[in-house]
Amino acid sequence: MNDKNFDFYIDLGSSRIRAAAFNKFNKDEKIIIEKNNVSLLKKKKLNFFETEKIIEEITYELEKKTKVYMNNVSLMLDTPDTLLVSLSLSKKNDKKLIEKKDILYLIQDAKQQILKSYPDQNIIHIIVSNYKIDNKDYDYLPDKIKCKILSIDIFFICFPKILVENLENLFQRNEITINKFLCSSYTKSLNYKDQFPTFEKITFIDIGYEKTSVTIYENDKLKALNLLPIGGNHITKDISNVLKLDMEKSEKIKKNLNKETLFSESNGTDKIFQSDFLINSNKKNVSQELIKKIIFARIDEILTLSLETIKSYENLDAINRLKVVLTGNGSKILDSNFIHIKETVPLFEEIDFLVESGLNICESGLKLSKGLNKQEVLMVPKKIVTKGFFEKLFHFF
């Protein structure tokens, strides 16, 4: 059987793969599979040797459980090489009614400018963040309105072509076509913001393997995006470089030290630390205090850079009233068992740690693909080719 009864989504993380199948006709039937994985998603260091084997395993397991062949999939991922571009374009409208084709014209013009300026990039998301009609701003395009000048502000999220092509080839070797690529951190934030309906302004700081994404929403509308090329793996690298330990032991120290050992004032915990984490190492006299300094320094850098992004869009008073939500595997070291975040960033009064699951991560992709975000211009999957000039490029909402 083919996969017409199921939507398949895979979130390809740098350290974990999550795959889900959603029955199109039975909303209660959801299948999720998760496996550890190491994928290098940097364009200069692409390595999918382990990933390809795991994709084969996941494909087999999903097909066995759904009893259908997985011919198509939507692929979610983040890469430190993500390119974020914003453009503002306008056109004269001679006091006529604004039509859908006017918006599509501007979007198509912007898209061509991006493709010309960045020939090594693939456009993944096109997001209309603002409409300006005769110098008046609108969150969404109003119905039946005339104007002299129409302007739109657009965000483009792009992935390197070489990354996209390598992943397409990987899945094609398993006889699977990638319908669409999705930026994980942006896609998740769209889904998660609905969990905080009482907040006018909300920011998601998604700390990943080697990147941190900062996404800002105001009145349910995307206001800003930024990507920082630094993440949780940089803490592991710091521990490894300073202590001259291998990455595996350094990652174990980062993940497993808890409040009772790393942040205890008791002298006895130094012995526990050394016996648990420095056994068979020549670093017998390394103190927990040094580990704390290493971890805190990198965390401070991540949060400071995130705060600088927020400051560029918000004044100090607005920051004090901003809801901040930390997500991603890298944020786990910042939860209540490790670091009291308010001591690090005292400006934020409303901070939450959002516990993610593989299922709600993949559901984020499903919701976006179903056109539930009015700002998103959804590009038609490649397999659909019998459309008109504009329609074959966009589904516009």
C-alpha positions in Angstrom: 0.0 0.0 0.0 1.1 3.6 -0.6 1.2 6.3 2.1 -2.0 8.2 1.1 -3.5 7.4 4.5 -0.6 8.9 6.5 1.4 12.0 6.8 5.0 11.3 7.7 7.3 13.8 9.5 10.9 13.4 10.6 12.8 15.8 12.8 16.4 15.4 12.0 18.3 16.6 15.0 22.1 16.7 15.4 21.9 14.3 18.3 18.5 12.7 17.9 16.0 11.7 15.2 12.2 11.8 15.8 9.8 10.3 13.3 6.0 10.3 13.3 3.2 9.0 11.2 -0.2 10.7 11.5 -3.3 9.0 10.1 -5.2 11.5 7.9 -8.6 10.0 8.7 -8.1 9.0 12.3 -6.6 11.9 14.4 -6.1 9.5 17.3 -3.7 7.3 15.4 -0.2 8.7 15.9 3.0 6.7 15.8 6.3 8.1 17.1 9.8 6.6 16.9 12.9 8.2 18.4 16.5 7.2 18.1 19.8 8.7 19.1 21.9 9.9 16.2 24.9 12.1 15.3 24.4 14.2 12.2 26.7 16.9 11.1 24.5 19.5 9.5 27.2 22.1 8.7 27.7 22.5 5.0 31.5 22.2 5.3 31.3 19.1 7.5 28.4 17.1 6.2 28.4 13.5 7.6 25.3 11.3 7.3 27.0 7.9 7.6 25.2 7.0 10.9 22.1 8.9 9.9 21.4 6.9 6.8 21.4 3.7 8.8 19.0 5.1 11.3 16.7 6.4 8.6 16.6 2.9 7.1 15.7 1.5 10.6 13.0 4.2 11.2 11.5 3.7 7.7 11.2 -0.1 8.3 9.6 0.4 11.7 7.1 3.0 10.5 6.1 1.0 7.5 5.7 -2.1 9.7 3.5 -0.2 12.2 1.4 1.7 9.6 1.3 -1.2 7.1 2.0 1.3 4.2 5.1 2.3 2.3 6.6 5.6 3.3 7.0 7.2 -0.2 7.0 10.9 1.0 8.1 12.7 4.1 8.3 16.2 5.4 11.8 16.8 7.0 12.3 19.2 9.9 15.9 20.3 10.8 18.0 23.1 12.0 21.5 24.0 10.8 24.0 26.5 11.9 24.3 27.6 8.3 20.6 28.7 8.1 20.4 32.0 6.3 17.8 34.6 7.5 16.9 37.4 5.1 14.3 40.2 5.4 13.1 42.3 2.5 10.6 45.2 2.1 9.0 45.7 -1.3 6.3 48.1 -2.6 4.3 48.8 -5.7 1.9 51.5 -6.8 -1.7 50.5 -6.9 -3.4 53.7 -8.2 -6.2 53.7 -5.6 -7.5 50.3 -6.9 -8.7 47.4 -4.8 -5.8 45.2 -3.6 -6.1 41.8 -5.2 -4.4 38.5 -4.4 -2.3 38.8 -7.5 -0.8 42.1 -6.2 0.6 40.3 -3.2 1.8 37.4 -5.2 3.6 39.7 -7.6 5.6 41.3 -4.7 6.3 37.9 -3.2 7.5 36.5 -6.5 9.7 39.6 -7.0 11.2 39.2 -3.5 11.8 35.5 -4.1 13.6 36.1 -7.4 15.8 38.7 -5.7 16.8 36.1 -3.0 17.5 33.4 -5.5 19.7 35.8 -7.6 21.6 37.2 -4.6 22.1 33.8 -2.9 22.4 31.2 -5.6 23.8 28.6 -3.2 20.7 28.7 -1.0 17.3 27.0 -1.1 14.3 29.0 0.2 12.6 27.0 3.0 10.1 29.4 4.4 8.5 32.6 3.1 6.8 34.7 5.9 4.9 37.9 5.3 5.4 39.8 8.6 3.7 43.1 7.8 1.4 44.8 5.2 1.8 48.5 4.8 -1.1 50.2 3.0 -0.7 53.9 2.3 1.8 54.0 5.3 -0.6 52.2 7.7 0.6 48.9 9.1 -1.6 45.8 9.1 -0.9 42.4 10.6 -2.9 40.6 7.9 -4.2 41.8 4.6 -7.7 43.5 5.1 -10.5 42.6 2.7 -11.6 45.0 0.0 -9.3 47.9 0.5 -8.0 50.4 -2.0 -4.7 52.1 -1.8 -2.1 54.2 -3.6 0.9 52.3 -2.5 1.1 48.7 -1.2 4.2 47.4 0.7 5.0 44.1 2.4 7.8 43.0 4.7 8.9 39.4 4.2 11.2 37.0 6.1 13.0 34.3 4.1 14.5 31.3 5.9 17.0 29.5 3.7 19.1 26.3 3.9 22.3 25.7 1.9 21.7 23.9 -1.4 24.4 21.4 -0.7 22.7 20.3 2.5 19.3 20.0 0.8 20.7 18.0 -2.1 22.6 15.7 0.2 19.5 15.0 2.3 17.4 14.5 -0.8 19.9 12.0 -2.2 20.0 10.2 1.2 16.2 9.7 1.3 16.0 8.8 -2.4 18.3 5.9 -1.8 15.6 4.7 0.5 13.0 5.4 -2.2 11.5 8.3 -0.3 10.8 11.8 -1.6 11.1 14.8 0.7 7.9 16.8 0.2 9.1 19.8 2.0 11.8 21.0 4.3 10.9 22.8 7.6 13.1 24.9 9.9 12.5 23.1 13.3 13.0 25.9 15.7 10.7 28.3 13.7 8.1 25.5 13.2 8.1 24.5 16.8 7.7 28.1 18.1 4.6 28.6 15.9 3.0 25.6 17.7 4.3 26.3 21.2 3.2 30.0 21.3 -0.5 28.8 21.5 0.3 27.4 24.9 0.8 31.0 26.2 -2.4 32.8 25.1 -2.3 35.4 27.9 1.0 36.9 26.8 1.1 39.7 24.3 4.8 39.3 23.7 6.7 36.1 23.8 10.2 35.0 22.9 11.4 31.4 22.3 15.1 30.7 22.9 15.7 27.3 21.3 19.2 26.0 22.4 20.2 23.3 20.1 23.3 21.3 19.4 25.4 24.0 17.7 22.9 26.8 17.3 20.5 28.9 19.3 17.4 30.3 17.7 15.6 33.4 19.0 12.1 33.9 17.8 10.0 36.8 18.9 6.2 37.1 18.6 3.9 40.1 19.4 0.1 39.8 19.4 0.4 36.3 17.8 2.5 37.7 14.9 6.1 36.9 14.1 8.2 40.0 14.8 11.8 38.8 14.6 14.0 35.8 13.9 17.7 35.4 14.7 20.1 32.5 14.7 23.2 32.3 16.8 26.0 29.9 15.8 26.4 28.6 19.4 24.7 25.8 21.3 24.9 23.1 23.9 27.7 21.2 22.2 30.0 24.2 22.7 29.7 23.6 26.4 30.9 20.0 25.8 33.8 21.3 23.6 34.8 23.8 26.3 35.0 21.0 29.0 36.9 18.8 26.6 39.4 21.5 25.6 40.1 22.9 29.1 40.3 19.5 30.8 41.8 17.7 27.9 39.1 15.0 28.1 37.4 13.2 25.2 34.1 14.5 24.0 32.2 11.4 25.3 33.4 12.0 28.9 32.9 15.7 28.6 29.3 15.2 27.4 28.7 12.9 30.4 29.9 15.5 32.8 27.7 18.2 31.2 24.5 16.0 31.2 24.8 14.1 34.5 26.1 16.6 37.0 23.2 17.7 39.1 22.5 20.3 41.8 23.7 18.0 44.6 27.1 17.5 43.0 27.9 20.4 40.7 26.3 23.2 42.8 26.7 21.8 46.3 28.8 23.6 48.8 29.8 20.4 50.4 33.4 19.4 50.2 32.5 15.8 49.9 31.0 16.2 46.5 34.4 16.9 44.9 35.3 13.2 45.7 32.0 12.1 44.2 32.6 14.1 41.1 36.1 12.8 40.6 35.1 9.1 41.2 32.1 9.4 38.9 33.5 11.4 36.0 37.3 11.5 36.2 38.0 7.8 36.8 40.7 6.5 34.5 41.7 10.1 33.7 45.0 11.8 34.6 42.9 14.8 35.7 42.7 13.7 39.4 42.7 17.2 40.9 40.1 19.0 38.8 37.7 20.8 41.0 33.9 21.3 40.5 34.5 25.0 40.8 36.5 24.9 37.5 33.7 22.9 35.8 31.2 25.5 37.1 33.2 28.3 35.6 33.5 26.6 32.2 29.7 25.9 32.0 28.7 29.2 33.4 30.9 31.1 30.9 29.4 29.5 27.9 25.8 29.7 29.2 26.4 33.4 29.9 27.5 33.9 26.4 24.5 32.2 24.9 22.0 34.1 27.1 23.8 37.4 26.6 23.7 37.1 22.8 20.0 36.1 23.0 19.3 39.1 25.1 21.1 41.4 22.6 18.8 40.1 19.9 15.8 40.8 22.0 17.1 44.3 22.9 17.4 45.2 19.2 13.6 44.8 18.9 12.4 45.7 22.4 13.0 48.6 24.8 14.0 47.9 28.4 10.4 48.3 29.7 9.1 45.8 27.1 11.8 43.3 28.0 10.8 43.4 31.6 7.2 42.3 30.5 8.4 39.8 28.0 7.6 36.1 28.4 10.7 34.0 27.6 10.4 30.3 26.9 13.5 28.1 26.7 13.3 25.0 24.5 15.7 22.5 22.9 18.0 19.8 24.3 20.6 22.4 25.1 18.3 24.2 27.5 18.0 21.2 29.8 21.2 22.3 31.6 19.4 25.5 32.5 16.3 23.9 34.2 15.5 24.0 37.9 17.9 21.0 38.6 20.9 22.9 37.4 21.0 26.7 37.2 18.7 29.3 38.7 18.2 31.2 35.4 17.1 34.4 37.0 20.6 34.8 38.6 22.0 34.8 35.1 19.5 37.0 33.3 17.7 39.1 36.0 15.9 41.2 33.5 13.4 38.5 32.6 10.5 38.1 35.0 8.6 35.4 33.1 10.7 32.4 32.1 9.5 28.9 31.4 11.3 25.7 30.4 9.1 23.9 27.9 9.3 20.1 28.1 9.3 18.8 24.5 8.4 15.4 23.2 9.1 13.8 19.9 5.4 13.7 19.2 4.7 17.4 19.8 7.8 18.4 17.8 6.6 16.4 14.7 3.0 17.7 15.3 4.4 21.2 14.9 5.4 20.4 11.4 2.0 18.9 10.7 0.2 22.0 11.9 2.3 24.3 9.8 1.9 22.2 6.7 -1.8 22.3 7.1 -1.8 26.1 6.6 -2.7 27.1 10.1 -0.2 30.0 10.1 -1.7 33.0 8.2 1.7 34.7 7.8 3.3 31.7 6.0 3.3 31.4 2.2 3.2 27.6 1.7 5.1 26.4 -1.2 3.6 23.5 -3.1 5.5 20.1 -2.8 7.6 19.2 -5.7 5.4 16.4 -6.9 2.6 18.8 -7.8 3.5 20.2 -11.2 0.2 20.9 -13.0 -0.4 24.4 -11.7 -0.5 28.0 -13.1 2.4 30.4 -12.9 1.8 31.7 -9.4 -0.1 28.7 -8.0 2.6 26.3 -8.8 4.9 28.3 -6.6 2.6 29.2 -3.7 -0.4 28.4 -1.7 -1.2 31.8 -0.3 -3.1 32.3 3.0 
